Amino acid sequence: MSHNTRSYHHVRPEVIPLLADGKLFSEGAKAPTRAAFAQTVIELGHANPDIVVLDADVSKSIGTNKFAAAFPDRAFNFGIAEQNMFAAAAGMATAGLVPFACTYAVFASLRALDMVRNSIHYPNLNVKIAASHSGITPGPDGVTHQGQEDLSIMRAIANSTVIAPADPDTTVLAVRAAAAYEGPVYLSFTRDPVPQVFRPDYPFAIGRAVTVRDGADVTIIAMRDLTAHALAAAANLAREGIDARVIDCPTLKPLDEATVLLAAEQTGAIVTAENNVYFGGLGSAVAELLVENDPIPMKRIGVRDTFAESGPYLDLLDKYGLSYGHIEAAVKSVIARK
């Protein structure tokens, strides 16, 4: 089968022939985005002596124990005390430091939400919240450790910037951009390995969504680990004569409204895909924008009104309606309504 590589942008060339039939997930190179974060924060630590790392007893899991080994005077482990950690991060920021406060998404967005909202976002402090195990990506860990609501919760807080990169290389770019940005940033990472989809020249910028596959019939807007599934869905749909545009949206807030509205105008139908609850995240943000500006057929892929369960990562994505086959079905549904 031949592949029209000209339709793709910033995608690794070896990825394109693996997209059809989900081969990317079984045969492609993979790594968890939390590991890319851990390496990048060390790089940033060498460049900026004001960067400090705070942990809540997960430094081995996330990998920030390596930062502690390199910079022992700039690493602080608070134990299982996330609320204290975020309050301390706020205090450090007032003293001119740039704290990266690290924990799991479910603890950052729920257990410590009072401190995240009132101590960091209300005074608009320069704290970076590095949240691993986002969505239902911590499959084996179960509901208590699955941060399936984190994107929706963080999007709702004033002064928040919410970033969820799709793969390791874009994670590096996102962490660098967050460090350079003045103000609170929430960074959402995966526990499980995800495909290495993008080239290092990906044009990451906070607030920018990037068209990574051209298409005229429908647009799939995806983020974090579901961008790879969106690309796989588009490759399968192409064999049925459906030309799907794919937009990677690593920044949930602020949303790239211009790119979304242009896609709505040019393709006339949109599917959103996120490993997050159905309410309040990417799908909601896009729907709110469209209903006020350009109502068109649209469908949202996300975790419905349920908790997930323990299990292998890809199996959970499929069971809860998030994998590429479900995206394909959603695309056919919205095209039928055009």
N, C-alpha and C positions, 0 to 999 in steps of 0.2 A: 504494500500500500504506500502510495506517495503522500507526503505531508507538505502542505503549503506553509513553509516556515515564514513567509512574508506576512502572514496574518498575525503572527505573534510578536510581541514586544517585550524585551528584557527577560525573556524566558530562556533558560539554558538549552542549547540545541539538543543535548542528549535526552532532555525531558520530553520533547515533542512526540517522538515515535512511541513513547511509553504511555501516553495519555489515554489512548483508546482502551476500553475494556478494563480500566483500572489497573493496568500493569505498573503504573507509576508507584502504586502503594506496595506492590510485592517485589518489584525489581529495581526501583530507583533508590538513589542515595537518600538517607534520612538522618535527622538528628533533632533532638528536642530544642526548642528555642530558648529554654532556660539556660542551656549550656552556652549558647552564643552570648547571652546576657552576661554570664559569669566571666567569660573571657574578655568581653568588651569593657566591663567595669574596671578590670585590672589595667587595661590600656589607658583608660581615662584617668585612673589613679596616678599613673606615671606622669601624665600631662598636666594634671591639676591637683596641687597639694590640698585644696579645700574639699575634695571629694572624700566622703566617709561612707562606710557601709554599716548598716544596722541590720541585725538578724533577730528572728524570734524562734531560735532553736531549729532552724531548717538550713543552716549554712552548708551542711554536707549534701543535703538533697538538691539545693539550688546550685551549689558549686561555689558559693562565695567564701567558703573556707580557704580557697586559694588566694582571694584578696586579703584575708586575714593573715595568711602566711607571708604575703609580700609587704603588707603595711599593718603590722600588729598594733601600732598606736592609733590607727584610723579605722579599726573594726571593732564593733560592739555587739555582743550577743546578749540579748535581754532574756533569753529563755522563753518559756511559753507565757509571754506577757505582752501580747501585741498592742494592747492599749497603751501601756507604758512606753513601748518602742515608738509609736507614732507621736505621742506627746513629746518625747525626747527629741525626735527628728525635727519637730516644729521649733523647739528651743534651739537646736543646733543651727537651723536655718536663720534664726534671728541674729545669730552671732557671725553670720557670713559664710558658714559652711554649706556644702551642697550634699545633703544626705540622700542616699539611696536606701530606703527602708524596705526590707525584703521579707516576704512571707508568702503563704498561699493565698490565692484570690479570695477564697471563701472567708478567710480570717480578716483580710484587709478590707473587704467590702461589707462585712456583716459584724463580726465580733468587735472590731475596732472602729466602727463607722462613726460613732460620736466624736472620737478624737480626729479621725480623718476629716470629717465635715467642719467641726468647730475650731480645732486647733491648727489645721493646715489650710483648708480651702477658705474659710471665713476671713482670716487675715491675709490670704493669698500668698502663702509662703513658698519658698523655692525648695520644695520637697519632691523627690521622685519616689513613687510607690512602685516597687518592682514585685509584681504578683505572678507567681508561678502557679501551675496546676489549675489553669482557668478553664471554664466550660466543663464539659464532661470528659475532658482529656485525661484526668487521673482515673482512668477506668477501674483499675484494681482497687482503688482506695475507697470507693463507695461514696454515698451521698454526703456524709459529713465533711469530706475533703474535696468535693466537686463544686467549683465556683460557677455554677451555671447562671447565676444572676448578676455576676460582677459588672458586666458591661452596662447593663440597664441601670444599676444602682449608681455607678460612678458618673454616668452620663447625666443623671438627674441633679447632680450637685453643682451649684454655681461655682464659677472659676475653674471648673475641671477641664483638663485636656486628656482624652482617652485614646490610647494607641494600642493596637493589637496586630503586630506584624505577622506575615504569613509563613515565613521560613527563616532559617538561620541567617542568611546574608542580609535580609531586610531587617532582621532583629538588630544586627550590628549597627546598621544605619539609624534605626529608630532610637537606640540607646544613646548614640552620639548626639542625635538631634535633641533628645530630652535633656541631656546634660547641658547643652548650650542654651536651652530655653529657660527664660526667667518665669517661674511660677510652678504651681503644682502640676505634675504629670503622672498619670496612671499608665503603667506599662503592663500588658497582659501577655503571659507566656504559657507555652504548653509543657506539660509533664512528659507526654509520650513523644517519640520521634515523629517528625513530619517530613514530607518530601522537600528536598532542596530544589526549589523550583526556579528561583530567579538568579540572574547574573549579578555580580557585584556593582554593575553600573546602573542598577535600578534607581530611578530619580526620586528617592524618598524625600519628602518634606512634610512637616506637620501641617495637616489640613488639606493634603493633596490625595486624591484618588487617581489611580493610574490605569489606563486602558491597556490590558496585557494581551488581549485577543480582539481583533476586529470582527465585526458582525453587524448585519443590517436588519435581521428579523426580530430580535429580542435581545435584551441585556440581562446578564447575570451579574449582580453586585455582591461580592463576597469579602470576607475578612478572616484573618487569622488562619486556622487550619482548613477552613472550608474553601479557600481560594483554590487550592489544589483540586478539590472535588469539583469546583465550578469549571475548571479547565478540562478535567476529564469528562464531565458532562457535555461540554461544548464539542469536544472531539467526537464523542459518540453521536451527538445530534447531527453533526456535519455529514455523517454517513447516511443520514435520513433526509438530507437536503435542507436542514434547518441551520441557518447561519447565525450563531449566537456570539454576541459581543461579551467579553468578560472584563469586568472592572475590579481590580483589587483595591479595597478601601481600608488601608491600615489605620487611618484616623477616623474613629467614630465621632469624635467631637474635637474640634469643629468639623462638621461634615462638608465635603467638597460639593456644595450645592450646584455650582456651574456645570461640573462634569455630569452629575446625575440628571440635571434638567436637559442637557444636550443629548444624553443617551435616550431620555424619554421622548424627546422630539424626533430623533432620528430613527429609533427602532420601534416605538409605539407600544412596548410591553416590557415589564421588568419583573425579575425574580431576585429576591435577596436571600442570602445564605449565610448563617452564622451559627457557631457552636455556642449558643447562649439561649436563654429563655425567649420565647416567642414575643414577650411583652417588653417594650421599652428600649430595645437595642437598635441594631442596624435596620431591621425591617420597619420598626416604628418610625425611626428618623426619616427614612426614605419615604414612607407612606405619608407622614405629616407634610413633608416638602411637596410631594406630588399633589396631594388633595387640595393644597392651597394655591398651586400654580398650574399644574398640567395633569389632571386626573386621567390615568390610562389603566388598562388591565395590569394587575400586579398580584404577586403571590409571595408569601414569606415562608422561608425554610428556617426552622428553629425548634428548640425543645418546647413541646406543648405544655399544657397545664399539668405537669407531672414531675416527680423526681425520677432520676435514672437509677441504675443499680450498678453493682460491681460486675466487671467483665472486661474482656479484651477491647482495646480502644476502637478498632474498626468495626467490630461487632456491635458495639454500643451506638456508634454513629448510624449504622444501618437500622438497628432496632428502633431508634428514636427519630427516624425520618430525616437524617441530615446528610447522608452520603450521596454520591454522584447520581445514583439511579433515581433517588427521590427528586434531585434537582432537575433531571431530565423530564420526569413526569410533570413537575411544576411548570417547566418551560412550555410543554405541549398544551397544558391547560390555559396558560395566559395567551398563547398564540391563537387558540381557538376562540378566544373572547375578543380578539382584535376586530 
